Amino acid sequence: MTTGRPRASSREVLSEAACELFLERGYHATSVTDIAARAGVSRSSFFNYFESKEAILWSSLDERIERLRARTPLADPVAGVRDLCDGFAPDSLALALVHAEAMGVQEELERAAAVRQARIAQSVRASLLHAGAPPVVAAVAAAAHAGAVMIAIERWARGGPGRAALSDELAGALRVAAVTLPAGAGDAAGLD
């Protein structure tokens, strides 16, 4: 009979090990080697699943953003943004958002969130431009809708992920983002 963590190398085991270590030691004091050792896998096995320590926190959202970008231009950008968050489950990102101070990851989250927000905005902007929205409208609406996603994820995580659906939080944020569109501008872009 074996004891301790199973040696199976999976994304979930690595994510769990990383989050444990981030809470114990802090994000910056934890190395990829530490994470791999805690998970019971080799350092090279770590890189079969994640390209970096940061990727552990963002992997689920990153996968969703890549699917969104692959479908761009989107026929309905708002539906695309909603799909981005559909079925999003509590994961390492939610844990990091809630325990950012304890993990020492606040600045990392802010920087990385800006990158993800920009990627979402690029897809929405390209879709709006493709639908005929004026460039300024496309840029502002895209930024607002991408911001709505990131704010919704943070509010959902801090409210206790699993207690409410991310889609509910997103719906409220998207209502605010929709205010960025001048009357009638969303008609051509599929946003009204």
VOBA-605056 format. One line per field, with one value per atom (N, C-alpha, C): x, y, z; residue number from 1; atom name; residue in three letters. Coordinates in pm, whole numbers, padded with zeros to 5 digits. Example, Ala and Ser with C-alpha at 12.3 -4.5 7.8 and 13.67 -1.06 7.14 Angstrom:
2
xx: c(01319; 01230; 01320; 01285; 01367; 01290)
yy: c(-00569; -00450; -00330; -00225; -00106; 00003)
zz: c(00780; 00780; 00780; 00708; 00714; 00787)
k: c(1; 1; 1; 2; 2; 2)
a: c(N; CA; C; N; CA; C)
r: c(Ala; Ala; Ala; Ser; Ser; Ser)
END
This chain:
192
xx: c(00084; 00000; 00088; 00057; 00134; 00066; 00146; 00089; 00124; 00056; 00084; 00011; 00053; -00008; 00021; -00080; -00055; 00041; 00117; 00218; 00161; 00032; -00029; -00002; 00043; 00070; -00050; -00125; -00241; -00245; -00319; -00334; -00390; -00488; -00552; -00457; -00377; -00282; -00177; -00128; -00030; -00089; -00212; -00277; -00296; -00340; -00361; -00229; -00125; 00007; 00056; 00040; 00084; 00010; -00121; -00199; -00163; -00140; -00096; 00034; 00129; 00259; 00250; 00167; 00150; 00097; 00004; -00050; 00053; 00132; 00232; 00352; 00406; 00533; 00520; 00413; 00399; 00432; 00374; 00390; 00536; 00601; 00737; 00840; 00811; 00905; 00884; 00789; 00760; 00811; 00889; 00944; 00866; 00886; 00826; 00876; 01002; 01058; 00985; 00955; 00880; 00741; 00676; 00541; 00544; 00638; 00650; 00678; 00768; 00800; 00677; 00604; 00484; 00382; 00371; 00275; 00325; 00453; 00509; 00540; 00575; 00610; 00744; 00798; 00924; 00897; 01003; 00994; 00952; 01003; 00966; 00819; 00766; 00623; 00537; 00585; 00513; 00490; 00595; 00587; 00506; 00467; 00372; 00232; 00207; 00075; 00068; 00176; 00177; 00307; 00299; 00421; 00494; 00423; 00484; 00401; 00455; 00383; 00256; 00267; 00150; 00038; 00074; -00026; -00115; -00065; -00146; -00270; -00250; -00361; -00462; -00417; -00499; -00539; -00500; -00517; -00660; -00752; -00892; -00944; -00920; -00964; -00888; -00759; -00680; -00734; -00772; -00830; -00958; -01038; -01164; -01138; -01040; -01007; -00956; -00875; -00824; -00938; -01036; -01152; -01230; -01244; -01312; -01236; -01106; -01025; -01028; -01036; -01041; -01171; -01277; -01408; -01427; -01331; -01343; -01326; -01411; -01511; -01636; -01688; -01806; -01931; -02027; -02154; -02223; -02215; -02275; -02170; -02097; -01989; -02034; -02152; -02198; -02224; -02284; -02303; -02168; -02070; -01936; -01874; -01895; -01845; -01918; -02048; -02124; -02075; -02051; -02002; -01866; -01787; -01655; -01666; -01770; -01786; -01883; -01951; -02051; -01985; -02036; -01986; -01851; -01805; -01677; -01689; -01599; -01606; -01496; -01515; -01409; -01280; -01170; -01042; -00931; -00809; -00694; -00702; -00762; -00776; -00869; -00981; -01073; -01006; -00932; -00861; -00758; -00685; -00585; -00649; -00762; -00830; -00875; -00923; -00971; -00855; -00746; -00633; -00508; -00530; -00419; -00315; -00359; -00263; -00183; -00249; -00179; -00080; -00116; -00029; 00079; 00064; 00159; 00154; 00032; 00017; -00064; -00085; -00170; -00120; 00007; 00060; 00059; 00089; 00087; -00054; -00154; -00292; -00334; -00296; -00331; -00270; -00141; -00072; -00131; -00148; -00198; -00344; -00423; -00563; -00571; -00482; -00480; -00451; -00361; -00329; -00452; -00520; -00639; -00751; -00767; -00870; -00842; -00717; -00681; -00710; -00685; -00712; -00861; -00941; -01087; -01132; -01082; -01119; -01082; -00969; -00928; -01032; -01082; -01182; -01313; -01355; -01481; -01467; -01357; -01334; -01333; -01259; -01253; -01391; -01470; -01604; -01694; -01683; -01765; -01726; -01597; -01552; -01602; -01596; -01643; -01793; -01867; -02011; -02045; -01943; -01967; -01972; -01938; -01937; -01823; -01844; -01736; -01618; -01495; -01377; -01378; -01420; -01422; -01525; -01641; -01745; -01695; -01633; -01582; -01478; -01386; -01280; -01334; -01421; -01474; -01566; -01653; -01744; -01666; -01564; -01482; -01412; -01355; -01288; -01387; -01505; -01606; -01652; -01674; -01721; -01613; -01488; -01378; -01358; -01370; -01363; -01474; -01592; -01705; -01675; -01609; -01573; -01480; -01374; -01276; -01334; -01415; -01478; -01576; -01651; -01747; -01675; -01564; -01488; -01437; -01384; -01333; -01445; -01555; -01668; -01724; -01733; -01782; -01689; -01559; -01462; -01469; -01472; -01474; -01606; -01712; -01842; -01857; -01756; -01762; -01803; -01706; -01739; -01814; -01913; -01996; -02123; -02123; -02244; -02343; -02290; -02374; -02307; -02383; -02330; -02255; -02142; -02067; -02153; -02240; -02325; -02413; -02457; -02537; -02454; -02333; -02243; -02210; -02186; -02153; -02269; -02390; -02507; -02517; -02494; -02498; -02388; -02268; -02156; -02177; -02235; -02260; -02367; -02462; -02563; -02494; -02398; -02323; -02238; -02173; -02090; -02171; -02294; -02379; -02406; -02390; -02411; -02306; -02195; -02089; -02129; -02235; -02277; -02375; -02349; -02446; -02573; -02683; -02811; -02799; -02841; -02842; -02710; -02599; -02469; -02465; -02536; -02534; -02615; -02702; -02784; -02696; -02604; -02516; -02420; -02388; -02289; -02354; -02486; -02553; -02554; -02548; -02539; -02668; -02767; -02892; -02989)
yy: c(-00119; 00000; 00124; 00217; 00341; 00449; 00542; 00653; 00783; 00888; 01019; 01041; 01144; 01187; 01085; 01050; 00961; 01028; 00951; 01004; 01040; 01030; 01065; 01212; 01240; 01379; 01432; 01514; 01574; 01722; 01793; 01936; 01966; 01887; 01912; 01891; 01785; 01757; 01867; 01909; 02016; 02148; 02178; 02301; 02300; 02188; 02176; 02193; 02127; 02138; 02283; 02348; 02487; 02577; 02563; 02650; 02626; 02501; 02470; 02544; 02534; 02597; 02749; 02804; 02949; 02999; 02923; 02962; 02945; 02840; 02813; 02907; 02924; 02995; 03129; 03146; 03263; 03228; 03302; 03277; 03288; 03396; 03422; 03328; 03276; 03184; 03039; 03016; 02881; 02865; 02762; 02738; 02627; 02617; 02508; 02375; 02369; 02246; 02210; 02309; 02284; 02227; 02284; 02240; 02097; 02068; 01933; 01833; 01868; 01778; 01753; 01858; 01841; 01753; 01767; 01687; 01545; 01522; 01390; 01359; 01463; 01445; 01513; 01487; 01551; 01694; 01773; 01911; 01912; 01818; 01813; 01775; 01693; 01659; 01783; 01870; 01996; 02069; 02077; 02153; 02082; 01959; 01893; 01951; 02010; 02063; 02215; 02279; 02425; 02481; 02599; 02661; 02741; 02772; 02851; 02839; 02894; 02899; 02983; 03093; 03180; 03105; 03019; 02947; 02859; 02817; 02735; 02813; 02939; 03020; 03052; 03065; 03115; 03011; 02886; 02787; 02770; 02764; 02743; 02861; 02981; 03100; 03114; 03085; 03094; 03001; 02882; 02788; 02845; 02905; 02964; 03083; 03165; 03281; 03235; 03132; 03081; 03029; 02964; 02918; 03038; 03142; 03265; 03326; 03336; 03397; 03315; 03184; 03097; 03115; 03158; 03176; 03319; 03407; 03547; 03559; 03639; 03729; 03653; 03699; 03638; 03701; 03618; 03671; 03755; 03713; 03785; 03796; 03909; 03923; 03907; 03955; 03944; 03797; 03723; 03579; 03510; 03552; 03495; 03520; 03640; 03674; 03591; 03576; 03492; 03347; 03296; 03159; 03141; 03245; 03242; 03201; 03247; 03222; 03110; 03058; 02953; 02828; 02783; 02661; 02676; 02798; 02821; 02773; 02688; 02628; 02686; 02682; 02727; 02652; 02726; 02665; 02743; 02723; 02790; 02942; 02992; 03137; 03192; 03128; 03174; 03171; 03065; 03054; 03167; 03194; 03301; 03438; 03461; 03589; 03610; 03506; 03516; 03529; 03460; 03455; 03526; 03627; 03696; 03747; 03807; 03861; 03750; 03646; 03535; 03467; 03459; 03397; 03492; 03621; 03719; 03732; 03727; 03723; 03841; 03943; 04055; 04121; 04158; 04226; 04134; 04010; 03912; 03900; 03895; 03885; 04008; 04125; 04249; 04252; 04219; 04221; 04117; 03996; 03888; 03911; 03969; 03998; 04099; 04197; 04298; 04232; 04135; 04064; 03988; 03918; 03841; 03934; 04044; 04141; 04195; 04222; 04273; 04168; 04043; 03937; 03923; 03932; 03926; 04046; 04164; 04287; 04279; 04221; 04209; 04131; 04022; 03942; 04017; 04082; 04156; 04273; 04346; 04460; 04415; 04309; 04259; 04218; 04159; 04117; 04236; 04338; 04458; 04532; 04541; 04605; 04527; 04397; 04311; 04332; 04361; 04382; 04525; 04609; 04744; 04853; 04823; 04927; 05024; 05152; 05249; 05211; 05242; 05202; 05244; 05366; 05411; 05332; 05311; 05233; 05091; 05031; 04895; 04886; 04982; 04979; 04998; 05097; 05125; 05013; 04966; 04858; 04730; 04703; 04583; 04590; 04707; 04724; 04708; 04764; 04754; 04610; 04539; 04401; 04308; 04330; 04250; 04281; 04408; 04446; 04384; 04375; 04312; 04167; 04097; 03957; 03947; 04027; 04018; 04061; 04164; 04210; 04105; 04045; 03941; 03822; 03780; 03666; 03700; 03819; 03858; 03866; 03928; 03939; 03801; 03713; 03577; 03500; 03514; 03443; 03495; 03627; 03685; 03660; 03639; 03609; 03464; 03385; 03243; 03164; 03130; 03057; 02929; 02900; 02784; 02822; 02937; 02983; 03043; 03102; 03162; 03131; 03140; 03115; 03238; 03214; 03324; 03396; 03323; 03385; 03496; 03481; 03586; 03712; 03694; 03808; 03874; 03792; 03844; 03921; 03872; 03939; 04083; 04102; 04236; 04324; 04270; 04347; 04382; 04290; 04317; 04424; 04432; 04539; 04675; 04684; 04809; 04835; 04732; 04748; 04793; 04750; 04785; 04935; 05004; 05148; 05219; 05153; 05215; 05236; 05172; 05183; 05299; 05387; 05493; 05431; 05499; 05449; 05411; 05291; 05241; 05181; 05206; 05155; 05003; 04948; 04803; 04730; 04802; 04734; 04666; 04739; 04683; 04583; 04596; 04508; 04390; 04380; 04269; 04281; 04403; 04421; 04471; 04507; 04554; 04439)
zz: c(00000; 00000; 00000; -00091; -00098; -00017; 00031; 00106; 00036; 00074; 00016; -00115; -00182; -00307; -00417; -00496; -00609; -00707; -00779; -00868; -01005; -01020; -01148; -01178; -01298; -01334; -01412; -01348; -01413; -01382; -01463; -01442; -01304; -01262; -01133; -01017; -01023; -00915; -00909; -01024; -01028; -00978; -01019; -00973; -00823; -00772; -00627; -00553; -00600; -00537; -00540; -00655; -00667; -00570; -00564; -00474; -00328; -00291; -00154; -00124; -00217; -00196; -00198; -00286; -00289; -00156; -00098; 00032; 00144; 00137; 00241; 00233; 00112; 00093; 00024; -00051; -00134; -00278; -00369; -00511; -00556; -00517; -00565; -00502; -00385; -00319; -00362; -00448; -00496; -00638; -00661; -00795; -00865; -00994; -01071; -01017; -00978; -00920; -00792; -00708; -00585; -00615; -00713; -00750; -00801; -00889; -00943; -00833; -00741; -00630; -00543; -00512; -00429; -00499; -00630; -00707; -00733; -00706; -00727; -00872; -00947; -01089; -01116; -01231; -01268; -01315; -01314; -01362; -01510; -01588; -01730; -01747; -01656; -01663; -01638; -01550; -01525; -01656; -01738; -01862; -01971; -01947; -02038; -02020; -01904; -01872; -01868; -01824; -01808; -01863; -01922; -01974; -01867; -01758; -01651; -01525; -01419; -01291; -01306; -01378; -01400; -01470; -01564; -01642; -01555; -01442; -01351; -01308; -01275; -01227; -01336; -01459; -01567; -01670; -01655; -01762; -01809; -01717; -01757; -01838; -01791; -01864; -01996; -01995; -02118; -02227; -02188; -02286; -02346; -02264; -02310; -02402; -02365; -02448; -02584; -02587; -02716; -02803; -02743; -02822; -02876; -02795; -02839; -02956; -02944; -03049; -03177; -03164; -03282; -03360; -03291; -03355; -03408; -03385; -03426; -03576; -03645; -03590; -03545; -03435; -03375; -03435; -03468; -03521; -03415; -03291; -03179; -03069; -03063; -02965; -02820; -02786; -02648; -02613; -02705; -02682; -02668; -02746; -02736; -02599; -02547; -02413; -02308; -02324; -02230; -02234; -02355; -02370; -02301; -02302; -02240; -02092; -02027; -01884; -01851; -01952; -01929; -01872; -01759; -01697; -01628; -01610; -01543; -01399; -01358; -01225; -01136; -01006; -00916; -00945; -00954; -00986; -00918; -00965; -00904; -00916; -01024; -01039; -00931; -00909; -00805; -00669; -00641; -00514; -00500; -00607; -00604; -00585; -00650; -00634; -00490; -00428; -00290; -00192; -00220; -00127; -00183; -00263; -00330; -00232; -00124; -00028; 00039; 00083; 00148; 00053; -00074; -00173; -00225; -00196; -00246; -00397; -00451; -00596; -00650; -00569; -00611; -00740; -00743; -00861; -00983; -00962; -01071; -01129; -01042; -01089; -01167; -01118; -01188; -01328; -01337; -01466; -01561; -01511; -01596; -01635; -01546; -01579; -01693; -01692; -01800; -01935; -01936; -02060; -02109; -02019; -02060; -02104; -02034; -02072; -02212; -02242; -02375; -02483; -02454; -02552; -02581; -02477; -02496; -02577; -02540; -02611; -02759; -02792; -02933; -03013; -02956; -03028; -03044; -02937; -02944; -03041; -03034; -03124; -03269; -03299; -03437; -03487; -03399; -03436; -03462; -03379; -03397; -03524; -03550; -03674; -03796; -03788; -03897; -03921; -03813; -03824; -03869; -03884; -03934; -03830; -03705; -03602; -03630; -03601; -03616; -03525; -03566; -03488; -03341; -03312; -03173; -03093; -03150; -03083; -03058; -03159; -03146; -03035; -03032; -02932; -02791; -02773; -02639; -02592; -02678; -02640; -02610; -02689; -02665; -02531; -02500; -02371; -02256; -02272; -02167; -02146; -02255; -02243; -02189; -02230; -02175; -02027; -01991; -01850; -01770; -01830; -01761; -01727; -01817; -01791; -01671; -01672; -01565; -01431; -01432; -01307; -01256; -01346; -01306; -01244; -01304; -01248; -01109; -01092; -00960; -00857; -00892; -00797; -00762; -00862; -00842; -00747; -00770; -00684; -00541; -00525; -00391; -00319; -00395; -00336; -00295; -00328; -00296; -00419; -00504; -00626; -00592; -00667; -00638; -00565; -00499; -00430; -00528; -00633; -00737; -00871; -00974; -01107; -01156; -01220; -01280; -01382; -01449; -01552; -01493; -01368; -01304; -01282; -01234; -01212; -01346; -01448; -01580; -01640; -01622; -01679; -01627; -01498; -01441; -01496; -01509; -01561; -01709; -01785; -01927; -01947; -01854; -01862; -01850; -01761; -01745; -01870; -01923; -02042; -02162; -02170; -02284; -02290; -02180; -02175; -02260; -02292; -02371; -02516; -02559; -02698; -02716; -02811; -02837; -02896; -02879; -02930; -03076; -03106; -03243; -03291; -03220; -03265; -03255; -03161; -03143; -03249; -03320; -03423; -03526; -03586; -03690; -03632; -03503; -03442; -03371; -03372; -03306; -03155; -03103; -02957; -02894; -02970; -02907; -02890)
k: c(1; 1; 1; 2; 2; 2; 3; 3; 3; 4; 4; 4; 5; 5; 5; 6; 6; 6; 7; 7; 7; 8; 8; 8; 9; 9; 9; 10; 10; 10; 11; 11; 11; 12; 12; 12; 13; 13; 13; 14; 14; 14; 15; 15; 15; 16; 16; 16; 17; 17; 17; 18; 18; 18; 19; 19; 19; 20; 20; 20; 21; 21; 21; 22; 22; 22; 23; 23; 23; 24; 24; 24; 25; 25; 25; 26; 26; 26; 27; 27; 27; 28; 28; 28; 29; 29; 29; 30; 30; 30; 31; 31; 31; 32; 32; 32; 33; 33; 33; 34; 34; 34; 35; 35; 35; 36; 36; 36; 37; 37; 37; 38; 38; 38; 39; 39; 39; 40; 40; 40; 41; 41; 41; 42; 42; 42; 43; 43; 43; 44; 44; 44; 45; 45; 45; 46; 46; 46; 47; 47; 47; 48; 48; 48; 49; 49; 49; 50; 50; 50; 51; 51; 51; 52; 52; 52; 53; 53; 53; 54; 54; 54; 55; 55; 55; 56; 56; 56; 57; 57; 57; 58; 58; 58; 59; 59; 59; 60; 60; 60; 61; 61; 61; 62; 62; 62; 63; 63; 63; 64; 64; 64; 65; 65; 65; 66; 66; 66; 67; 67; 67; 68; 68; 68; 69; 69; 69; 70; 70; 70; 71; 71; 71; 72; 72; 72; 73; 73; 73; 74; 74; 74; 75; 75; 75; 76; 76; 76; 77; 77; 77; 78; 78; 78; 79; 79; 79; 80; 80; 80; 81; 81; 81; 82; 82; 82; 83; 83; 83; 84; 84; 84; 85; 85; 85; 86; 86; 86; 87; 87; 87; 88; 88; 88; 89; 89; 89; 90; 90; 90; 91; 91; 91; 92; 92; 92; 93; 93; 93; 94; 94; 94; 95; 95; 95; 96; 96; 96; 97; 97; 97; 98; 98; 98; 99; 99; 99; 100; 100; 100; 101; 101; 101; 102; 102; 102; 103; 103; 103; 104; 104; 104; 105; 105; 105; 106; 106; 106; 107; 107; 107; 108; 108; 108; 109; 109; 109; 110; 110; 110; 111; 111; 111; 112; 112; 112; 113; 113; 113; 114; 114; 114; 115; 115; 115; 116; 116; 116; 117; 117; 117; 118; 118; 118; 119; 119; 119; 120; 120; 120; 121; 121; 121; 122; 122; 122; 123; 123; 123; 124; 124; 124; 125; 125; 125; 126; 126; 126; 127; 127; 127; 128; 128; 128; 129; 129; 129; 130; 130; 130; 131; 131; 131; 132; 132; 132; 133; 133; 133; 134; 134; 134; 135; 135; 135; 136; 136; 136; 137; 137; 137; 138; 138; 138; 139; 139; 139; 140; 140; 140; 141; 141; 141; 142; 142; 142; 143; 143; 143; 144; 144; 144; 145; 145; 145; 146; 146; 146; 147; 147; 147; 148; 148; 148; 149; 149; 149; 150; 150; 150; 151; 151; 151; 152; 152; 152; 153; 153; 153; 154; 154; 154; 155; 155; 155; 156; 156; 156; 157; 157; 157; 158; 158; 158; 159; 159; 159; 160; 160; 160; 161; 161; 161; 162; 162; 162; 163; 163; 163; 164; 164; 164; 165; 165; 165; 166; 166; 166; 167; 167; 167; 168; 168; 168; 169; 169; 169; 170; 170; 170; 171; 171; 171; 172; 172; 172; 173; 173; 173; 174; 174; 174; 175; 175; 175; 176; 176; 176; 177; 177; 177; 178; 178; 178; 179; 179; 179; 180; 180; 180; 181; 181; 181; 182; 182; 182; 183; 183; 183; 184; 184; 184; 185; 185; 185; 186; 186; 186; 187; 187; 187; 188; 188; 188; 189; 189; 189; 190; 190; 190; 191; 191; 191; 192; 192; 192)
a: c(N; CA; C; N; CA; C; N; CA; C; N; CA; C; N; CA; C; N; CA; C; N; CA; C; N; CA; C; N; CA; C; N; CA; C; N; CA; C; N; CA; C; N; CA; C; N; CA; C; N; CA; C; N; CA; C; N; CA; C; N; CA; C; N; CA; C; N; CA; C; N; CA; C; N; CA; C; N; CA; C; N; CA; C; N; CA; C; N; CA; C; N; CA; C; N; CA; C; N; CA; C; N; CA; C; N; CA; C; N; CA; C; N; CA; C; N; CA; C; N; CA; C; N; CA; C; N; CA; C; N; CA; C; N; CA; C; N; CA; C; N; CA; C; N; CA; C; N; CA; C; N; CA; C; N; CA; C; N; CA; C; N; CA; C; N; CA; C; N; CA; C; N; CA; C; N; CA; C; N; CA; C; N; CA; C; N; CA; C; N; CA; C; N; CA; C; N; CA; C; N; CA; C; N; CA; C; N; CA; C; N; CA; C; N; CA; C; N; CA; C; N; CA; C; N; CA; C; N; CA; C; N; CA; C; N; CA; C; N; CA; C; N; CA; C; N; CA; C; N; CA; C; N; CA; C; N; CA; C; N; CA; C; N; CA; C; N; CA; C; N; CA; C; N; CA; C; N; CA; C; N; CA; C; N; CA; C; N; CA; C; N; CA; C; N; CA; C; N; CA; C; N; CA; C; N; CA; C; N; CA; C; N; CA; C; N; CA; C; N; CA; C; N; CA; C; N; CA; C; N; CA; C; N; CA; C; N; CA; C; N; CA; C; N; CA; C; N; CA; C; N; CA; C; N; CA; C; N; CA; C; N; CA; C; N; CA; C; N; CA; C; N; CA; C; N; CA; C; N; CA; C; N; CA; C; N; CA; C; N; CA; C; N; CA; C; N; CA; C; N; CA; C; N; CA; C; N; CA; C; N; CA; C; N; CA; C; N; CA; C; N; CA; C; N; CA; C; N; CA; C; N; CA; C; N; CA; C; N; CA; C; N; CA; C; N; CA; C; N; CA; C; N; CA; C; N; CA; C; N; CA; C; N; CA; C; N; CA; C; N; CA; C; N; CA; C; N; CA; C; N; CA; C; N; CA; C; N; CA; C; N; CA; C; N; CA; C; N; CA; C; N; CA; C; N; CA; C; N; CA; C; N; CA; C; N; CA; C; N; CA; C; N; CA; C; N; CA; C; N; CA; C; N; CA; C; N; CA; C; N; CA; C; N; CA; C; N; CA; C; N; CA; C; N; CA; C; N; CA; C; N; CA; C; N; CA; C; N; CA; C; N; CA; C; N; CA; C; N; CA; C; N; CA; C; N; CA; C; N; CA; C; N; CA; C; N; CA; C; N; CA; C; N; CA; C; N; CA; C; N; CA; C; N; CA; C; N; CA; C; N; CA; C; N; CA; C; N; CA; C; N; CA; C; N; CA; C; N; CA; C; N; CA; C; N; CA; C; N; CA; C; N; CA; C; N; CA; C; N; CA; C; N; CA; C; N; CA; C; N; CA; C)
r: c(Met; Met; Met; Thr; Thr; Thr; Thr; Thr; Thr; Gly; Gly; Gly; Arg; Arg; Arg; Pro; Pro; Pro; Arg; Arg; Arg; Ala; Ala; Ala; Ser; Ser; Ser; Ser; Ser; Ser; Arg; Arg; Arg; Glu; Glu; Glu; Val; Val; Val; Leu; Leu; Leu; Ser; Ser; Ser; Glu; Glu; Glu; Ala; Ala; Ala; Ala; Ala; Ala; Cys; Cys; Cys; Glu; Glu; Glu; Leu; Leu; Leu; Phe; Phe; Phe; Leu; Leu; Leu; Glu; Glu; Glu; Arg; Arg; Arg; Gly; Gly; Gly; Tyr; Tyr; Tyr; His; His; His; Ala; Ala; Ala; Thr; Thr; Thr; Ser; Ser; Ser; Val; Val; Val; Thr; Thr; Thr; Asp; Asp; Asp; Ile; Ile; Ile; Ala; Ala; Ala; Ala; Ala; Ala; Arg; Arg; Arg; Ala; Ala; Ala; Gly; Gly; Gly; Val; Val; Val; Ser; Ser; Ser; Arg; Arg; Arg; Ser; Ser; Ser; Ser; Ser; Ser; Phe; Phe; Phe; Phe; Phe; Phe; Asn; Asn; Asn; Tyr; Tyr; Tyr; Phe; Phe; Phe; Glu; Glu; Glu; Ser; Ser; Ser; Lys; Lys; Lys; Glu; Glu; Glu; Ala; Ala; Ala; Ile; Ile; Ile; Leu; Leu; Leu; Trp; Trp; Trp; Ser; Ser; Ser; Ser; Ser; Ser; Leu; Leu; Leu; Asp; Asp; Asp; Glu; Glu; Glu; Arg; Arg; Arg; Ile; Ile; Ile; Glu; Glu; Glu; Arg; Arg; Arg; Leu; Leu; Leu; Arg; Arg; Arg; Ala; Ala; Ala; Arg; Arg; Arg; Thr; Thr; Thr; Pro; Pro; Pro; Leu; Leu; Leu; Ala; Ala; Ala; Asp; Asp; Asp; Pro; Pro; Pro; Val; Val; Val; Ala; Ala; Ala; Gly; Gly; Gly; Val; Val; Val; Arg; Arg; Arg; Asp; Asp; Asp; Leu; Leu; Leu; Cys; Cys; Cys; Asp; Asp; Asp; Gly; Gly; Gly; Phe; Phe; Phe; Ala; Ala; Ala; Pro; Pro; Pro; Asp; Asp; Asp; Ser; Ser; Ser; Leu; Leu; Leu; Ala; Ala; Ala; Leu; Leu; Leu; Ala; Ala; Ala; Leu; Leu; Leu; Val; Val; Val; His; His; His; Ala; Ala; Ala; Glu; Glu; Glu; Ala; Ala; Ala; Met; Met; Met; Gly; Gly; Gly; Val; Val; Val; Gln; Gln; Gln; Glu; Glu; Glu; Glu; Glu; Glu; Leu; Leu; Leu; Glu; Glu; Glu; Arg; Arg; Arg; Ala; Ala; Ala; Ala; Ala; Ala; Ala; Ala; Ala; Val; Val; Val; Arg; Arg; Arg; Gln; Gln; Gln; Ala; Ala; Ala; Arg; Arg; Arg; Ile; Ile; Ile; Ala; Ala; Ala; Gln; Gln; Gln; Ser; Ser; Ser; Val; Val; Val; Arg; Arg; Arg; Ala; Ala; Ala; Ser; Ser; Ser; Leu; Leu; Leu; Leu; Leu; Leu; His; His; His; Ala; Ala; Ala; Gly; Gly; Gly; Ala; Ala; Ala; Pro; Pro; Pro; Pro; Pro; Pro; Val; Val; Val; Val; Val; Val; Ala; Ala; Ala; Ala; Ala; Ala; Val; Val; Val; Ala; Ala; Ala; Ala; Ala; Ala; Ala; Ala; Ala; Ala; Ala; Ala; His; His; His; Ala; Ala; Ala; Gly; Gly; Gly; Ala; Ala; Ala; Val; Val; Val; Met; Met; Met; Ile; Ile; Ile; Ala; Ala; Ala; Ile; Ile; Ile; Glu; Glu; Glu; Arg; Arg; Arg; Trp; Trp; Trp; Ala; Ala; Ala; Arg; Arg; Arg; Gly; Gly; Gly; Gly; Gly; Gly; Pro; Pro; Pro; Gly; Gly; Gly; Arg; Arg; Arg; Ala; Ala; Ala; Ala; Ala; Ala; Leu; Leu; Leu; Ser; Ser; Ser; Asp; Asp; Asp; Glu; Glu; Glu; Leu; Leu; Leu; Ala; Ala; Ala; Gly; Gly; Gly; Ala; Ala; Ala; Leu; Leu; Leu; Arg; Arg; Arg; Val; Val; Val; Ala; Ala; Ala; Ala; Ala; Ala; Val; Val; Val; Thr; Thr; Thr; Leu; Leu; Leu; Pro; Pro; Pro; Ala; Ala; Ala; Gly; Gly; Gly; Ala; Ala; Ala; Gly; Gly; Gly; Asp; Asp; Asp; Ala; Ala; Ala; Ala; Ala; Ala; Gly; Gly; Gly; Leu; Leu; Leu; Asp; Asp; Asp)
END
